[in-house]
Amino acid sequence: MDSKILIGIGVVAVVGIGAFALSNSSSASPASRAQNANTSTVTAAPDFTLERIGGGTISLADYKDKKPVILDFWATWCPNCRRDIPHQQALYEKYKDQIEVIGVDLQEEPSIVEKFVSDFGLTYPVVLDPTGDVARKYRVAYTNYHVLIGKNGNIVGAIPGDISEDDFIKLISL
């Protein structure tokens, strides 16, 4: 068999297994989806300061002891992000007094991100991670990935894929 065909079959198999794993994880309960929630280990969320769409900067440390934070790692070209972001925006509007959402765009031009934020009517803060340094600190391997940070500044979980209202409620209750 031609080596290009074998490589193609291998790629399809790996992508299919990854898609199956992600689809199964997004239908699981919030508790089982919070992959990094390990009650025996406390991990402080790495601080960062990034440029905000619309001007200024945001530092994660500004939210410590004030309210929990959801970091949403995304990109404008990501179809799953485009599907999830309007739902996340609605949840943010409902819970913004109790929780902060920070959209962390991964390595895109500011003008592209500004247009997306405007087109989707996002009101939660969106910051630019132009070098991917923050994503690396959080071990983010793909887009549409949410890191949950408790009010105390510790990472309490991660949700690959779409976020749910139950995820918001659980984080608020911690």
SVG drawing of the C-alpha trace seen along z (x, -y; Angstrom):
<svg xmlns="http://www.w3.org/2000/svg" viewBox="-29 -52 34 54">
<polyline fill="none" stroke="black" stroke-width="0.4" points="0.0,0.0 1.2,-3.5 2.8,-5.2 0.8,-8.4 -2.4,-6.4 -1.2,-4.8 -0.3,-8.1 -3.7,-9.5 -5.5,-6.6 -3.5,-7.1 -4.3,-10.8 -8.1,-10.1 -8.0,-7.5 -6.2,-9.9 -8.6,-12.8 -11.6,-10.5 -10.5,-9.2 -9.8,-12.8 -13.2,-13.9 -14.9,-11.0 -13.1,-11.7 -14.0,-15.4 -17.7,-14.7 -17.9,-12.3 -16.3,-14.7 -18.6,-17.6 -21.7,-15.4 -20.3,-14.4 -21.3,-16.0 -19.5,-19.3 -17.7,-17.4 -16.3,-14.8 -15.5,-17.3 -13.4,-19.4 -10.2,-17.5 -7.7,-19.3 -9.7,-19.3 -7.5,-17.4 -8.5,-17.9 -5.1,-16.7 -3.1,-19.3 -3.6,-23.1 -2.3,-24.9 -2.2,-28.6 -3.3,-30.1 -0.3,-31.6 -0.7,-35.4 -0.5,-37.3 -1.1,-40.8 -2.4,-41.0 -3.6,-43.8 -7.4,-44.1 -9.4,-44.6 -10.8,-48.1 -7.7,-49.4 -5.8,-48.9 -4.6,-45.7 -6.0,-43.0 -4.1,-41.1 -5.5,-37.9 -4.3,-39.0 -6.9,-41.8 -9.7,-39.3 -8.1,-37.3 -10.3,-37.4 -13.0,-39.3 -14.7,-36.6 -14.0,-33.4 -12.7,-33.5 -13.3,-31.5 -10.4,-31.8 -11.8,-30.9 -8.9,-30.1 -10.3,-30.6 -9.7,-31.9 -11.9,-33.5 -11.3,-30.7 -12.4,-28.0 -15.9,-26.6 -16.5,-25.2 -15.6,-28.6 -18.0,-30.4 -20.8,-28.0 -20.0,-28.2 -19.2,-31.9 -22.8,-33.3 -24.0,-30.8 -21.1,-31.8 -21.9,-35.5 -25.5,-34.9 -24.2,-33.1 -21.8,-35.9 -24.7,-38.4 -26.7,-36.3 -23.8,-35.8 -21.4,-38.7 -21.9,-40.0 -20.7,-36.7 -18.1,-35.5 -15.7,-36.9 -15.1,-35.5 -11.9,-36.5 -11.7,-35.5 -8.0,-34.8 -7.6,-35.0 -4.7,-32.8 -2.2,-34.5 -4.4,-36.5 -4.2,-40.0 -5.9,-42.6 -8.1,-43.9 -9.5,-40.4 -10.3,-39.9 -11.8,-43.4 -14.2,-42.7 -15.2,-39.3 -15.9,-40.9 -18.0,-43.6 -19.9,-41.2 -20.7,-38.8 -21.5,-41.6 -19.2,-40.4 -19.3,-42.3 -16.9,-40.3 -13.2,-41.2 -11.2,-39.8 -7.4,-39.8 -4.7,-39.0 -2.1,-36.3 0.0,-37.1 2.9,-34.8 0.9,-32.0 2.9,-32.3 -0.2,-32.4 -1.7,-29.4 1.5,-27.5 1.5,-28.4 -2.0,-26.9 -1.0,-23.9 -3.7,-24.7 -3.3,-22.4 -6.4,-23.5 -9.1,-26.2 -12.5,-26.2 -10.8,-25.3 -11.9,-26.8 -9.8,-27.0 -11.8,-27.5 -10.1,-29.6 -11.6,-29.9 -12.0,-33.2 -8.9,-32.3 -6.8,-32.3 -6.3,-28.6 -7.1,-26.4 -10.1,-24.3 -10.7,-22.6 -10.6,-22.7 -13.4,-22.1 -12.5,-21.1 -15.3,-22.0 -18.5,-23.9 -19.2,-25.4 -22.5,-25.0 -24.6,-26.9 -23.9,-24.1 -20.2,-24.8 -20.8,-28.5 -23.0,-27.6 -20.5,-25.1 -17.6,-27.6 -19.7,-30.2 -20.5,-27.8 -16.8,-26.9"/>
</svg>
